[in-house]
Amino acid sequence: MDVDPKLLEILVCPVTKKTLVYDRERQELVSKQAGLAFPIRNGLPIMLPDEARQLSAAEMA
């Protein structure tokens, strides 16, 4: 399930307030600046830092 492109245009990282990158394969919104990947469940982004996955060093490069 894809996320609405208009929603992706307005969403920002709740930690850094910077734009996010949509990872379609992993169904995540990625903030390299914060080092976090926010999950997308049932088409809805979960924008809670406590629910985010920490990025590995390789993913942040």
PASEBA-1860 file (N, C-alpha, C; in nm, 3 decimals):
! residues 61
1> MDVDPKLL> 0.085/-0.118/0.000/0.000/0.000/0.000/0.089/0.124/0.000 ~ 0.064/0.213/-0.092/0.142/0.336/-0.102/0.078/0.447/-0.018 ~ 0.162/0.542/0.018/0.117/0.658/0.094/0.076/0.766/-0.006 ~ -0.026/0.840/0.027/-0.074/0.949/-0.057/0.040/1.048/-0.081 ~ 0.074/1.076/-0.207/0.184/1.169/-0.237/0.164/1.308/-0.176 ~ 0.041/1.354/-0.166/0.015/1.485/-0.106/0.050/1.484/0.042 ~ 0.026/1.371/0.108/0.061/1.358/0.249/0.213/1.363/0.265 ~ 0.284/1.296/0.176/0.430/1.296/0.182/0.489/1.436/0.164
9> EILVCPVT> 0.421/1.519/0.089/0.468/1.656/0.066/0.463/1.741/0.193 ~ 0.369/1.713/0.281/0.352/1.800/0.398/0.413/1.742/0.526 ~ 0.439/1.611/0.528/0.497/1.551/0.648/0.643/1.589/0.665 ~ 0.682/1.615/0.788/0.822/1.640/0.823/0.857/1.557/0.945 ~ 0.984/1.540/0.968/1.030/1.467/1.085/0.986/1.540/1.211 ~ 0.925/1.470/1.306/0.882/1.537/1.429/0.999/1.579/1.519 ~ 1.117/1.525/1.494/1.235/1.558/1.575/1.309/1.677/1.516 ~ 1.339/1.670/1.384/1.422/1.773/1.321/1.343/1.876/1.241
17> KKTLVYDR> 1.219/1.845/1.211/1.132/1.930/1.126/1.183/1.938/0.982 ~ 1.265/1.842/0.941/1.319/1.834/0.803/1.234/1.737/0.723 ~ 1.249/1.741/0.590/1.174/1.652/0.503/1.215/1.507/0.525 ~ 1.125/1.417/0.488/1.146/1.275/0.503/1.159/1.209/0.366 ~ 1.223/1.093/0.363/1.237/1.015/0.240/1.152/0.890/0.255 ~ 1.068/0.866/0.155/0.980/0.750/0.157/1.055/0.627/0.107 ~ 1.064/0.525/0.190/1.124/0.397/0.152/1.009/0.300/0.126 ~ 0.974/0.284/0.000/0.858/0.202/-0.039/0.879/0.055/-0.001
25> ERQELVSK> 1.000/0.005/-0.020/1.029/-0.136/0.008/1.007/-0.171/0.155 ~ 1.056/-0.085/0.243/1.045/-0.111/0.387/0.921/-0.050/0.450 ~ 0.845/0.029/0.371/0.728/0.098/0.421/0.763/0.183/0.543 ~ 0.858/0.276/0.519/0.904/0.366/0.624/0.926/0.505/0.568 ~ 0.919/0.604/0.656/0.959/0.740/0.624/1.088/0.763/0.700 ~ 1.194/0.796/0.626/1.328/0.802/0.683/1.374/0.946/0.702 ~ 1.428/0.971/0.821/1.491/1.099/0.853/1.638/1.070/0.882 ~ 1.723/1.094/0.784/1.867/1.069/0.805/1.924/1.166/0.907
33> QAGLAFPI> 1.871/1.288/0.913/1.920/1.386/1.009/1.898/1.339/1.153 ~ 1.784/1.276/1.178/1.752/1.227/1.313/1.801/1.084/1.334 ~ 1.834/1.016/1.224/1.877/0.877/1.235/1.763/0.783/1.267 ~ 1.642/0.818/1.219/1.522/0.741/1.251/1.443/0.705/1.125 ~ 1.375/0.591/1.133/1.284/0.548/1.026/1.147/0.525/1.090 ~ 1.049/0.602/1.046/0.914/0.594/1.101/0.833/0.494/1.020 ~ 0.768/0.398/1.086/0.694/0.295/1.013/0.564/0.347/0.953 ~ 0.523/0.281/0.847/0.392/0.307/0.786/0.311/0.180/0.804
41> RNGLPIML> 0.201/0.190/0.874/0.115/0.075/0.901/-0.024/0.099/0.843 ~ -0.066/0.007/0.760/-0.199/0.018/0.695/-0.214/0.152/0.622 ~ -0.105/0.198/0.562/-0.109/0.323/0.486/-0.098/0.448/0.570 ~ -0.084/0.435/0.702/-0.075/0.552/0.790/0.064/0.563/0.851 ~ 0.131/0.677/0.831/0.262/0.697/0.894/0.248/0.711/1.045 ~ 0.332/0.640/1.118/0.336/0.649/1.263/0.452/0.741/1.298 ~ 0.421/0.865/1.329/0.522/0.970/1.344/0.564/0.991/1.490 ~ 0.568/0.886/1.567/0.609/0.893/1.706/0.755/0.847/1.719
49> PDEARQLS> 0.841/0.928/1.775/0.982/0.888/1.789/0.999/0.756/1.864 ~ 0.912/0.726/1.959/0.921/0.600/2.033/0.891/0.479/1.946 ~ 0.819/0.498/1.836/0.784/0.389/1.745/0.884/0.376/1.631 ~ 0.974/0.472/1.616/1.069/0.474/1.505/1.183/0.375/1.527 ~ 1.236/0.328/1.416/1.352/0.239/1.417/1.478/0.323/1.404 ~ 1.578/0.291/1.484/1.709/0.360/1.475/1.779/0.314/1.348 ~ 1.830/0.408/1.268/1.904/0.373/1.148/2.044/0.323/1.183 ~ 2.092/0.230/1.103/2.229/0.182/1.121/2.325/0.285/1.061
57> AAEMA> 2.453/0.272/1.091/2.554/0.364/1.036/2.555/0.358/0.884 ~ 2.538/0.238/0.827/2.537/0.223/0.682/2.417/0.294/0.619 ~ 2.303/0.291/0.686/2.183/0.356/0.633/2.195/0.508/0.639 ~ 2.273/0.559/0.731/2.286/0.704/0.746/2.387/0.764/0.647 ~ 2.465/0.681/0.583/2.566/0.729/0.488/2.505/0.777/0.359
END
